[in-house]
Amino acid sequence: MNTRQHPRPQPQFQLRNAVLLMAIAAAYPVSVQAAGTAGVAQFAVGDVSLRRADGKTDALVKGKDIGSGEAIVTGPTGRAQV
């Protein structure tokens, strides 16, 4: 009869999961934006405007916040990146 006790294996998968979670969190940092902000204009060239929910339009310029529900309207030569 064998009475030797074998040591219990340590659950290393928990440490691996924690390390994986930290790596993913570091790769995809959370950006904090103002409430209702859908994006920020990175650049706007040509005929580009921002149409608000009330129908008014403003010129879209670099750095301008774009709110949820607002539309970017471009003319034939307009280009924009959000």
N, CA, C and O atoms as a CHARMM CRD file, in Angstrom:
* protein
*
  328
    1    1 MET  N      0.83500  -1.17000   0.00000 PROA 1      0.00000
    2    1 MET  CA     0.00000   0.00000   0.00000 PROA 1      0.00000
    3    1 MET  C      0.88600   1.24100   0.00000 PROA 1      0.00000
    4    1 MET  O      1.83600   1.35500   0.77500 PROA 1      0.00000
    5    2 ASN  N      0.55700   2.12900  -0.85900 PROA 2      0.00000
    6    2 ASN  CA     1.32500   3.34900  -1.01600 PROA 2      0.00000
    7    2 ASN  C      0.68600   4.44600  -0.16500 PROA 2      0.00000
    8    2 ASN  O     -0.45700   4.83700  -0.40600 PROA 2      0.00000
    9    3 THR  N      1.42300   4.94000   0.82700 PROA 3      0.00000
   10    3 THR  CA     0.87500   5.95800   1.73700 PROA 3      0.00000
   11    3 THR  C      1.48000   7.33700   1.48300 PROA 3      0.00000
   12    3 THR  O      1.24000   8.27000   2.25000 PROA 3      0.00000
   13    4 ARG  N      2.25200   7.46900   0.42400 PROA 4      0.00000
   14    4 ARG  CA     2.85900   8.76800   0.13100 PROA 4      0.00000
   15    4 ARG  C      1.79300   9.74400  -0.36200 PROA 4      0.00000
   16    4 ARG  O      0.95200   9.40300  -1.19300 PROA 4      0.00000
   17    5 GLN  N      1.84800  10.93000   0.15400 PROA 5      0.00000
   18    5 GLN  CA     0.93000  11.96100  -0.30300 PROA 5      0.00000
   19    5 GLN  C      1.64900  12.84400  -1.32100 PROA 5      0.00000
   20    5 GLN  O      2.79900  13.23700  -1.12700 PROA 5      0.00000
   21    6 HSD  N      0.95200  13.14100  -2.39300 PROA 6      0.00000
   22    6 HSD  CA     1.52300  13.98900  -3.42800 PROA 6      0.00000
   23    6 HSD  C      1.11700  15.43600  -3.15200 PROA 6      0.00000
   24    6 HSD  O     -0.02100  15.71400  -2.77400 PROA 6      0.00000
   25    7 PRO  N      2.07000  16.35200  -3.34800 PROA 7      0.00000
   26    7 PRO  CA     1.71300  17.75100  -3.12600 PROA 7      0.00000
   27    7 PRO  C      0.65500  18.19100  -4.13800 PROA 7      0.00000
   28    7 PRO  O      0.64500  17.76500  -5.29300 PROA 7      0.00000
   29    8 ARG  N     -0.20300  19.03000  -3.67200 PROA 8      0.00000
   30    8 ARG  CA    -1.29400  19.53400  -4.49600 PROA 8      0.00000
   31    8 ARG  C     -0.74000  20.56700  -5.48800 PROA 8      0.00000
   32    8 ARG  O     -0.00800  21.46900  -5.08200 PROA 8      0.00000
   33    9 PRO  N     -1.07400  20.45100  -6.77200 PROA 9      0.00000
   34    9 PRO  CA    -0.56600  21.44100  -7.73600 PROA 9      0.00000
   35    9 PRO  C     -1.19300  22.81600  -7.48400 PROA 9      0.00000
   36    9 PRO  O     -2.38300  22.92500  -7.18600 PROA 9      0.00000
   37   10 GLN  N     -0.36900  23.86300  -7.61000 PROA 10     0.00000
   38   10 GLN  CA    -0.83900  25.22800  -7.38900 PROA 10     0.00000
   39   10 GLN  C     -1.54000  25.73700  -8.65000 PROA 10     0.00000
   40   10 GLN  O     -1.06600  25.50100  -9.76100 PROA 10     0.00000
   41   11 PRO  N     -2.64400  26.41800  -8.48400 PROA 11     0.00000
   42   11 PRO  CA    -3.37800  26.93600  -9.64600 PROA 11     0.00000
   43   11 PRO  C     -2.66200  28.13900 -10.25500 PROA 11     0.00000
   44   11 PRO  O     -2.95500  29.28100  -9.90300 PROA 11     0.00000
   45   12 GLN  N     -1.72200  27.88600 -11.17100 PROA 12     0.00000
   46   12 GLN  CA    -0.95700  28.95000 -11.79900 PROA 12     0.00000
   47   12 GLN  C     -1.77200  29.67600 -12.87200 PROA 12     0.00000
   48   12 GLN  O     -1.41000  30.77700 -13.28600 PROA 12     0.00000
   49   13 PHE  N     -2.85700  29.07200 -13.31600 PROA 13     0.00000
   50   13 PHE  CA    -3.65300  29.70700 -14.36100 PROA 13     0.00000
   51   13 PHE  C     -4.25000  31.02300 -13.89600 PROA 13     0.00000
   52   13 PHE  O     -4.48700  31.90400 -14.72200 PROA 13     0.00000
   53   14 GLN  N     -4.50300  31.18700 -12.59900 PROA 14     0.00000
   54   14 GLN  CA    -5.05000  32.44700 -12.10700 PROA 14     0.00000
   55   14 GLN  C     -4.04600  33.58100 -12.30400 PROA 14     0.00000
   56   14 GLN  O     -4.41900  34.68200 -12.70800 PROA 14     0.00000
   57   15 LEU  N     -2.77900  33.31000 -12.01800 PROA 15     0.00000
   58   15 LEU  CA    -1.73600  34.30800 -12.21700 PROA 15     0.00000
   59   15 LEU  C     -1.58400  34.61900 -13.70300 PROA 15     0.00000
   60   15 LEU  O     -1.42500  35.78300 -14.07300 PROA 15     0.00000
   61   16 ARG  N     -1.63000  33.61600 -14.54800 PROA 16     0.00000
   62   16 ARG  CA    -1.51300  33.83800 -15.98700 PROA 16     0.00000
   63   16 ARG  C     -2.68300  34.68000 -16.49600 PROA 16     0.00000
   64   16 ARG  O     -2.49900  35.57600 -17.32000 PROA 16     0.00000
   65   17 ASN  N     -3.88200  34.38800 -16.00100 PROA 17     0.00000
   66   17 ASN  CA    -5.04700  35.17900 -16.41700 PROA 17     0.00000
   67   17 ASN  C     -4.91400  36.63200 -15.96800 PROA 17     0.00000
   68   17 ASN  O     -5.27300  37.54300 -16.71300 PROA 17     0.00000
   69   18 ALA  N     -4.41100  36.85300 -14.77800 PROA 18     0.00000
   70   18 ALA  CA    -4.24400  38.21700 -14.27900 PROA 18     0.00000
   71   18 ALA  C     -3.21000  38.97400 -15.10900 PROA 18     0.00000
   72   18 ALA  O     -3.40100  40.14800 -15.42600 PROA 18     0.00000
   73   19 VAL  N     -2.12600  38.30600 -15.45700 PROA 19     0.00000
   74   19 VAL  CA    -1.08900  38.93300 -16.27500 PROA 19     0.00000
   75   19 VAL  C     -1.63200  39.24100 -17.66600 PROA 19     0.00000
   76   19 VAL  O     -1.36300  40.30900 -18.21500 PROA 19     0.00000
   77   20 LEU  N     -2.38700  38.32200 -18.23200 PROA 20     0.00000
   78   20 LEU  CA    -2.99000  38.54300 -19.54900 PROA 20     0.00000
   79   20 LEU  C     -3.95800  39.72100 -19.50800 PROA 20     0.00000
   80   20 LEU  O     -3.96500  40.54600 -20.42100 PROA 20     0.00000
   81   21 LEU  N     -4.76300  39.80700 -18.47000 PROA 21     0.00000
   82   21 LEU  CA    -5.71100  40.90600 -18.32500 PROA 21     0.00000
   83   21 LEU  C     -4.98800  42.24800 -18.21900 PROA 21     0.00000
   84   21 LEU  O     -5.42900  43.23300 -18.81000 PROA 21     0.00000
   85   22 MET  N     -3.89700  42.29600 -17.48000 PROA 22     0.00000
   86   22 MET  CA    -3.12900  43.53900 -17.35400 PROA 22     0.00000
   87   22 MET  C     -2.50700  43.93000 -18.69100 PROA 22     0.00000
   88   22 MET  O     -2.46000  45.11300 -19.02900 PROA 22     0.00000
   89   23 ALA  N     -2.02800  42.94500 -19.45400 PROA 23     0.00000
   90   23 ALA  CA    -1.44200  43.24300 -20.76400 PROA 23     0.00000
   91   23 ALA  C     -2.48600  43.79800 -21.72300 PROA 23     0.00000
   92   23 ALA  O     -2.20100  44.73000 -22.47400 PROA 23     0.00000
   93   24 ILE  N     -3.67800  43.24300 -21.70500 PROA 24     0.00000
   94   24 ILE  CA    -4.74600  43.73000 -22.56100 PROA 24     0.00000
   95   24 ILE  C     -5.16000  45.14300 -22.15800 PROA 24     0.00000
   96   24 ILE  O     -5.37800  46.00100 -23.01400 PROA 24     0.00000
   97   25 ALA  N     -5.26700  45.37900 -20.86200 PROA 25     0.00000
   98   25 ALA  CA    -5.64300  46.71200 -20.37300 PROA 25     0.00000
   99   25 ALA  C     -4.59600  47.75400 -20.74500 PROA 25     0.00000
  100   25 ALA  O     -4.94300  48.89700 -21.04200 PROA 25     0.00000
  101   26 ALA  N     -3.32800  47.38000 -20.73400 PROA 26     0.00000
  102   26 ALA  CA    -2.27000  48.31900 -21.10000 PROA 26     0.00000
  103   26 ALA  C     -2.26900  48.59400 -22.60000 PROA 26     0.00000
  104   26 ALA  O     -1.92700  49.69500 -23.03300 PROA 26     0.00000
  105   27 ALA  N     -2.65100  47.59800 -23.38900 PROA 27     0.00000
  106   27 ALA  CA    -2.65300  47.76400 -24.84400 PROA 27     0.00000
  107   27 ALA  C     -3.81600  48.63400 -25.31000 PROA 27     0.00000
  108   27 ALA  O     -3.70000  49.31600 -26.32800 PROA 27     0.00000
  109   28 TYR  N     -4.91400  48.62400 -24.59800 PROA 28     0.00000
  110   28 TYR  CA    -6.10100  49.38800 -24.96800 PROA 28     0.00000
  111   28 TYR  C     -6.47600  50.34500 -23.84000 PROA 28     0.00000
  112   28 TYR  O     -7.40900  50.08100 -23.08100 PROA 28     0.00000
  113   29 PRO  N     -5.74800  51.45800 -23.73100 PROA 29     0.00000
  114   29 PRO  CA    -6.05700  52.38100 -22.64100 PROA 29     0.00000
  115   29 PRO  C     -7.43900  53.00400 -22.80800 PROA 29     0.00000
  116   29 PRO  O     -7.90100  53.25200 -23.92200 PROA 29     0.00000
  117   30 VAL  N     -8.06200  53.24100 -21.70700 PROA 30     0.00000
  118   30 VAL  CA    -9.38900  53.84300 -21.70900 PROA 30     0.00000
  119   30 VAL  C     -9.22000  55.34700 -21.84800 PROA 30     0.00000
  120   30 VAL  O     -8.50000  55.97600 -21.07200 PROA 30     0.00000
  121   31 SER  N     -9.88500  55.91400 -22.83700 PROA 31     0.00000
  122   31 SER  CA    -9.83300  57.36400 -23.00500 PROA 31     0.00000
  123   31 SER  C    -11.09800  57.95400 -22.39900 PROA 31     0.00000
  124   31 SER  O    -12.20800  57.48900 -22.65200 PROA 31     0.00000
  125   32 VAL  N    -10.90300  58.97500 -21.60500 PROA 32     0.00000
  126   32 VAL  CA   -12.01900  59.62500 -20.93800 PROA 32     0.00000
  127   32 VAL  C    -12.42900  60.82500 -21.77000 PROA 32     0.00000
  128   32 VAL  O    -11.61600  61.70800 -22.04300 PROA 32     0.00000
  129   33 GLN  N    -13.69000  60.85600 -22.17300 PROA 33     0.00000
  130   33 GLN  CA   -14.20200  61.97200 -22.94800 PROA 33     0.00000
  131   33 GLN  C    -15.36000  62.59400 -22.19300 PROA 33     0.00000
  132   33 GLN  O    -15.95600  61.97900 -21.30900 PROA 33     0.00000
  133   34 ALA  N    -15.65900  63.81900 -22.56000 PROA 34     0.00000
  134   34 ALA  CA   -16.79100  64.50400 -21.94500 PROA 34     0.00000
  135   34 ALA  C    -18.07300  63.76100 -22.31000 PROA 34     0.00000
  136   34 ALA  O    -18.16200  63.13500 -23.36600 PROA 34     0.00000
  137   35 ALA  N    -19.05300  63.83800 -21.43100 PROA 35     0.00000
  138   35 ALA  CA   -20.32500  63.16300 -21.67700 PROA 35     0.00000
  139   35 ALA  C    -20.95800  63.70600 -22.94500 PROA 35     0.00000
  140   35 ALA  O    -21.01900  64.92000 -23.14200 PROA 35     0.00000
  141   36 GLY  N    -21.42800  62.81500 -23.80500 PROA 36     0.00000
  142   36 GLY  CA   -22.07300  63.21900 -25.03900 PROA 36     0.00000
  143   36 GLY  C    -21.11800  63.44500 -26.18800 PROA 36     0.00000
  144   36 GLY  O    -21.56800  63.67700 -27.31100 PROA 36     0.00000
  145   37 THR  N    -19.81900  63.38800 -25.95700 PROA 37     0.00000
  146   37 THR  CA   -18.85100  63.57500 -27.02500 PROA 37     0.00000
  147   37 THR  C    -18.64800  62.25400 -27.75300 PROA 37     0.00000
  148   37 THR  O    -18.29000  61.24200 -27.15000 PROA 37     0.00000
  149   38 ALA  N    -18.88600  62.28400 -29.06400 PROA 38     0.00000
  150   38 ALA  CA   -18.72700  61.06900 -29.86500 PROA 38     0.00000
  151   38 ALA  C    -17.33600  60.98600 -30.46800 PROA 38     0.00000
  152   38 ALA  O    -16.86300  59.89100 -30.77300 PROA 38     0.00000
  153   39 GLY  N    -16.67300  62.11500 -30.64400 PROA 39     0.00000
  154   39 GLY  CA   -15.33900  62.11400 -31.23200 PROA 39     0.00000
  155   39 GLY  C    -14.77300  63.51900 -31.30700 PROA 39     0.00000
  156   39 GLY  O    -15.40500  64.49000 -30.89300 PROA 39     0.00000
  157   40 VAL  N    -13.56100  63.60200 -31.84700 PROA 40     0.00000
  158   40 VAL  CA   -12.86000  64.87300 -32.00900 PROA 40     0.00000
  159   40 VAL  C    -12.32900  64.92100 -33.43000 PROA 40     0.00000
  160   40 VAL  O    -11.77200  63.93700 -33.91700 PROA 40     0.00000
  161   41 ALA  N    -12.49300  66.04700 -34.10000 PROA 41     0.00000
  162   41 ALA  CA   -11.99600  66.20700 -35.46800 PROA 41     0.00000
  163   41 ALA  C    -10.46800  66.22800 -35.45100 PROA 41     0.00000
  164   41 ALA  O     -9.86100  67.07900 -34.80100 PROA 41     0.00000
  165   42 GLN  N     -9.85700  65.29500 -36.16100 PROA 42     0.00000
  166   42 GLN  CA    -8.39800  65.24300 -36.25400 PROA 42     0.00000
  167   42 GLN  C     -7.89700  66.18300 -37.34300 PROA 42     0.00000
  168   42 GLN  O     -6.87600  66.84900 -37.17100 PROA 42     0.00000
  169   43 PHE  N     -8.61000  66.23600 -38.45500 PROA 43     0.00000
  170   43 PHE  CA    -8.35600  67.25000 -39.47400 PROA 43     0.00000
  171   43 PHE  C     -9.59300  67.43100 -40.33700 PROA 43     0.00000
  172   43 PHE  O    -10.43800  66.54000 -40.42800 PROA 43     0.00000
  173   44 ALA  N     -9.68900  68.58500 -40.96600 PROA 44     0.00000
  174   44 ALA  CA   -10.78500  68.89000 -41.88600 PROA 44     0.00000
  175   44 ALA  C    -10.21800  69.75400 -43.00200 PROA 44     0.00000
  176   44 ALA  O     -9.60400  70.79000 -42.74300 PROA 44     0.00000
  177   45 VAL  N    -10.42200  69.32700 -44.24300 PROA 45     0.00000
  178   45 VAL  CA    -9.88800  70.03100 -45.40600 PROA 45     0.00000
  179   45 VAL  C    -11.01700  70.22400 -46.40700 PROA 45     0.00000
  180   45 VAL  O    -11.80800  69.30800 -46.63200 PROA 45     0.00000
  181   46 GLY  N    -11.09800  71.39200 -47.00500 PROA 46     0.00000
  182   46 GLY  CA   -12.11800  71.65800 -48.00600 PROA 46     0.00000
  183   46 GLY  C    -13.44100  72.04200 -47.37200 PROA 46     0.00000
  184   46 GLY  O    -13.48500  72.60600 -46.27800 PROA 46     0.00000
  185   47 ASP  N    -14.51800  71.72800 -48.07700 PROA 47     0.00000
  186   47 ASP  CA   -15.86800  72.08900 -47.63200 PROA 47     0.00000
  187   47 ASP  C    -16.38200  71.04600 -46.63900 PROA 47     0.00000
  188   47 ASP  O    -16.97100  70.03900 -47.03200 PROA 47     0.00000
  189   48 VAL  N    -16.15300  71.30000 -45.35000 PROA 48     0.00000
  190   48 VAL  CA   -16.56900  70.37100 -44.29000 PROA 48     0.00000
  191   48 VAL  C    -17.30000  71.16600 -43.21700 PROA 48     0.00000
  192   48 VAL  O    -16.78900  72.17100 -42.72400 PROA 48     0.00000
  193   49 SER  N    -18.49900  70.71200 -42.85900 PROA 49     0.00000
  194   49 SER  CA   -19.24800  71.39200 -41.79500 PROA 49     0.00000
  195   49 SER  C    -19.85500  70.36500 -40.85100 PROA 49     0.00000
  196   49 SER  O    -19.92300  69.17300 -41.14700 PROA 49     0.00000
  197   50 LEU  N    -20.28700  70.86700 -39.71400 PROA 50     0.00000
  198   50 LEU  CA   -20.89600  70.03500 -38.68400 PROA 50     0.00000
  199   50 LEU  C    -22.34600  70.46500 -38.53300 PROA 50     0.00000
  200   50 LEU  O    -22.61500  71.61600 -38.19100 PROA 50     0.00000
  201   51 ARG  N    -23.28500  69.55600 -38.78400 PROA 51     0.00000
  202   51 ARG  CA   -24.71000  69.86300 -38.64400 PROA 51     0.00000
  203   51 ARG  C    -25.17800  69.35300 -37.29300 PROA 51     0.00000
  204   51 ARG  O    -25.09100  68.16200 -36.99600 PROA 51     0.00000
  205   52 ARG  N    -25.67100  70.26800 -36.48700 PROA 52     0.00000
  206   52 ARG  CA   -26.14900  69.93700 -35.13900 PROA 52     0.00000
  207   52 ARG  C    -27.55500  69.37000 -35.20400 PROA 52     0.00000
  208   52 ARG  O    -28.20700  69.41400 -36.24800 PROA 52     0.00000
  209   53 ALA  N    -28.01200  68.84300 -34.09600 PROA 53     0.00000
  210   53 ALA  CA   -29.34400  68.22700 -34.01800 PROA 53     0.00000
  211   53 ALA  C    -30.45100  69.24700 -34.28400 PROA 53     0.00000
  212   53 ALA  O    -31.52300  68.88600 -34.77200 PROA 53     0.00000
  213   54 ASP  N    -30.19400  70.53700 -33.96200 PROA 54     0.00000
  214   54 ASP  CA   -31.21700  71.56500 -34.19700 PROA 54     0.00000
  215   54 ASP  C    -31.20000  72.09900 -35.63000 PROA 54     0.00000
  216   54 ASP  O    -31.98100  72.98900 -35.96600 PROA 54     0.00000
  217   55 GLY  N    -30.31400  71.56200 -36.47900 PROA 55     0.00000
  218   55 GLY  CA   -30.26100  71.95900 -37.88400 PROA 55     0.00000
  219   55 GLY  C    -29.23400  73.02400 -38.21700 PROA 55     0.00000
  220   55 GLY  O    -28.95100  73.24600 -39.39400 PROA 55     0.00000
  221   56 LYS  N    -28.66900  73.68600 -37.22600 PROA 56     0.00000
  222   56 LYS  CA   -27.65400  74.71200 -37.46000 PROA 56     0.00000
  223   56 LYS  C    -26.35100  74.04600 -37.90200 PROA 56     0.00000
  224   56 LYS  O    -26.06900  72.91100 -37.51800 PROA 56     0.00000
  225   57 THR  N    -25.56300  74.75200 -38.70600 PROA 57     0.00000
  226   57 THR  CA   -24.28100  74.21500 -39.15500 PROA 57     0.00000
  227   57 THR  C    -23.15000  75.14100 -38.75000 PROA 57     0.00000
  228   57 THR  O    -23.31300  76.36000 -38.70300 PROA 57     0.00000
  229   58 ASP  N    -22.00300  74.54900 -38.46000 PROA 58     0.00000
  230   58 ASP  CA   -20.77100  75.26400 -38.13700 PROA 58     0.00000
  231   58 ASP  C    -19.65200  74.64000 -38.95900 PROA 58     0.00000
  232   58 ASP  O    -19.72700  73.46800 -39.32900 PROA 58     0.00000
  233   59 ALA  N    -18.61700  75.41900 -39.24500 PROA 59     0.00000
  234   59 ALA  CA   -17.44400  74.87300 -39.91600 PROA 59     0.00000
  235   59 ALA  C    -16.75700  73.87900 -38.97800 PROA 59     0.00000
  236   59 ALA  O    -16.62700  74.13200 -37.78000 PROA 59     0.00000
  237   60 LEU  N    -16.32700  72.76400 -39.52600 PROA 60     0.00000
  238   60 LEU  CA   -15.60200  71.76900 -38.72700 PROA 60     0.00000
  239   60 LEU  C    -14.11400  72.06400 -38.83800 PROA 60     0.00000
  240   60 LEU  O    -13.56500  72.11900 -39.93900 PROA 60     0.00000
  241   61 VAL  N    -13.46900  72.25300 -37.70000 PROA 61     0.00000
  242   61 VAL  CA   -12.03500  72.53800 -37.65700 PROA 61     0.00000
  243   61 VAL  C    -11.35000  71.52300 -36.75300 PROA 61     0.00000
  244   61 VAL  O    -11.98900  70.87700 -35.92200 PROA 61     0.00000
  245   62 LYS  N    -10.05600  71.39700 -36.92700 PROA 62     0.00000
  246   62 LYS  CA    -9.26300  70.45100 -36.13700 PROA 62     0.00000
  247   62 LYS  C     -9.43500  70.73100 -34.64900 PROA 62     0.00000
  248   62 LYS  O     -9.36900  71.87800 -34.20800 PROA 62     0.00000
  249   63 GLY  N     -9.65800  69.65400 -33.87500 PROA 63     0.00000
  250   63 GLY  CA    -9.78300  69.76900 -32.42600 PROA 63     0.00000
  251   63 GLY  C    -11.20000  69.98200 -31.93300 PROA 63     0.00000
  252   63 GLY  O    -11.43900  69.95700 -30.72500 PROA 63     0.00000
  253   64 LYS  N    -12.14100  70.19100 -32.83500 PROA 64     0.00000
  254   64 LYS  CA   -13.52800  70.45000 -32.42300 PROA 64     0.00000
  255   64 LYS  C    -14.18600  69.15100 -31.95900 PROA 64     0.00000
  256   64 LYS  O    -14.06000  68.11200 -32.60800 PROA 64     0.00000
  257   65 ASP  N    -14.88900  69.22600 -30.82600 PROA 65     0.00000
  258   65 ASP  CA   -15.64000  68.07200 -30.32300 PROA 65     0.00000
  259   65 ASP  C    -16.86700  67.84200 -31.19500 PROA 65     0.00000
  260   65 ASP  O    -17.54000  68.78800 -31.60300 PROA 65     0.00000
  261   66 ILE  N    -17.14500  66.58100 -31.47200 PROA 66     0.00000
  262   66 ILE  CA   -18.32800  66.20500 -32.23900 PROA 66     0.00000
  263   66 ILE  C    -19.23500  65.45100 -31.28700 PROA 66     0.00000
  264   66 ILE  O    -18.85100  64.42600 -30.72300 PROA 66     0.00000
  265   67 GLY  N    -20.43200  65.96300 -31.11600 PROA 67     0.00000
  266   67 GLY  CA   -21.37000  65.38300 -30.16900 PROA 67     0.00000
  267   67 GLY  C    -22.17900  64.25100 -30.77100 PROA 67     0.00000
  268   67 GLY  O    -22.29400  64.13000 -31.99000 PROA 67     0.00000
  269   68 SER  N    -22.72600  63.44300 -29.91800 PROA 68     0.00000
  270   68 SER  CA   -23.61100  62.36700 -30.34700 PROA 68     0.00000
  271   68 SER  C    -24.84300  62.97800 -30.99900 PROA 68     0.00000
  272   68 SER  O    -25.45700  63.88400 -30.43500 PROA 68     0.00000
  273   69 GLY  N    -25.21000  62.49200 -32.18000 PROA 69     0.00000
  274   69 GLY  CA   -26.36300  63.01700 -32.89600 PROA 69     0.00000
  275   69 GLY  C    -26.01500  64.10600 -33.89800 PROA 69     0.00000
  276   69 GLY  O    -26.88000  64.53000 -34.66400 PROA 69     0.00000
  277   70 GLU  N    -24.76000  64.57300 -33.91000 PROA 70     0.00000
  278   70 GLU  CA   -24.33300  65.56300 -34.88400 PROA 70     0.00000
  279   70 GLU  C    -23.82300  64.85000 -36.13500 PROA 70     0.00000
  280   70 GLU  O    -23.35600  63.71300 -36.07000 PROA 70     0.00000
  281   71 ALA  N    -23.92100  65.54000 -37.28000 PROA 71     0.00000
  282   71 ALA  CA   -23.51000  64.93400 -38.54800 PROA 71     0.00000
  283   71 ALA  C    -22.40100  65.75000 -39.19100 PROA 71     0.00000
  284   71 ALA  O    -22.40800  66.97900 -39.13300 PROA 71     0.00000
  285   72 ILE  N    -21.45300  65.06000 -39.80000 PROA 72     0.00000
  286   72 ILE  CA   -20.38900  65.71200 -40.55800 PROA 72     0.00000
  287   72 ILE  C    -20.84700  65.73800 -42.00800 PROA 72     0.00000
  288   72 ILE  O    -21.17300  64.70200 -42.58700 PROA 72     0.00000
  289   73 VAL  N    -20.86900  66.93000 -42.58700 PROA 73     0.00000
  290   73 VAL  CA   -21.31400  67.10700 -43.96700 PROA 73     0.00000
  291   73 VAL  C    -20.12400  67.59900 -44.77600 PROA 73     0.00000
  292   73 VAL  O    -19.49500  68.59600 -44.42200 PROA 73     0.00000
  293   74 THR  N    -19.81700  66.89500 -45.86900 PROA 74     0.00000
  294   74 THR  CA   -18.69100  67.28800 -46.72200 PROA 74     0.00000
  295   74 THR  C    -19.19400  67.62900 -48.11500 PROA 74     0.00000
  296   74 THR  O    -20.15500  67.04200 -48.61200 PROA 74     0.00000
  297   75 GLY  N    -18.51800  68.59500 -48.73200 PROA 75     0.00000
  298   75 GLY  CA   -18.78600  68.93200 -50.12200 PROA 75     0.00000
  299   75 GLY  C    -17.96500  68.01700 -51.02300 PROA 75     0.00000
  300   75 GLY  O    -17.34000  67.07100 -50.54400 PROA 75     0.00000
  301   76 PRO  N    -17.96200  68.29600 -52.33700 PROA 76     0.00000
  302   76 PRO  CA   -17.24000  67.43800 -53.27500 PROA 76     0.00000
  303   76 PRO  C    -15.73500  67.37100 -53.01700 PROA 76     0.00000
  304   76 PRO  O    -15.09800  66.37000 -53.34700 PROA 76     0.00000
  305   77 THR  N    -15.16200  68.41600 -52.43500 PROA 77     0.00000
  306   77 THR  CA   -13.71300  68.41500 -52.17600 PROA 77     0.00000
  307   77 THR  C    -13.39900  68.30600 -50.68500 PROA 77     0.00000
  308   77 THR  O    -12.23800  68.44400 -50.29800 PROA 77     0.00000
  309   78 GLY  N    -14.38600  68.06700 -49.85200 PROA 78     0.00000
  310   78 GLY  CA   -14.17800  68.03400 -48.40500 PROA 78     0.00000
  311   78 GLY  C    -13.69200  66.68200 -47.91300 PROA 78     0.00000
  312   78 GLY  O    -14.11900  65.63200 -48.39400 PROA 78     0.00000
  313   79 ARG  N    -12.79600  66.73400 -46.95200 PROA 79     0.00000
  314   79 ARG  CA   -12.28000  65.52000 -46.30200 PROA 79     0.00000
  315   79 ARG  C    -12.18000  65.80300 -44.81000 PROA 79     0.00000
  316   79 ARG  O    -11.82900  66.91000 -44.40200 PROA 79     0.00000
  317   80 ALA  N    -12.49300  64.78700 -43.99200 PROA 80     0.00000
  318   80 ALA  CA   -12.38600  64.95100 -42.53900 PROA 80     0.00000
  319   80 ALA  C    -12.02100  63.61400 -41.91300 PROA 80     0.00000
  320   80 ALA  O    -12.36100  62.55200 -42.43500 PROA 80     0.00000
  321   81 GLN  N    -11.33600  63.68300 -40.80600 PROA 81     0.00000
  322   81 GLN  CA   -11.01000  62.48500 -40.01700 PROA 81     0.00000
  323   81 GLN  C    -11.38300  62.75100 -38.57400 PROA 81     0.00000
  324   81 GLN  O    -11.04100  63.78600 -38.00200 PROA 81     0.00000
  325   82 VAL  N    -12.09600  61.78600 -37.99400 PROA 82     0.00000
  326   82 VAL  CA   -12.55500  61.90200 -36.61000 PROA 82     0.00000
  327   82 VAL  C    -11.78500  60.92300 -35.75700 PROA 82     0.00000
  328   82 VAL  O    -12.00900  60.84800 -34.54900 PROA 82     0.00000
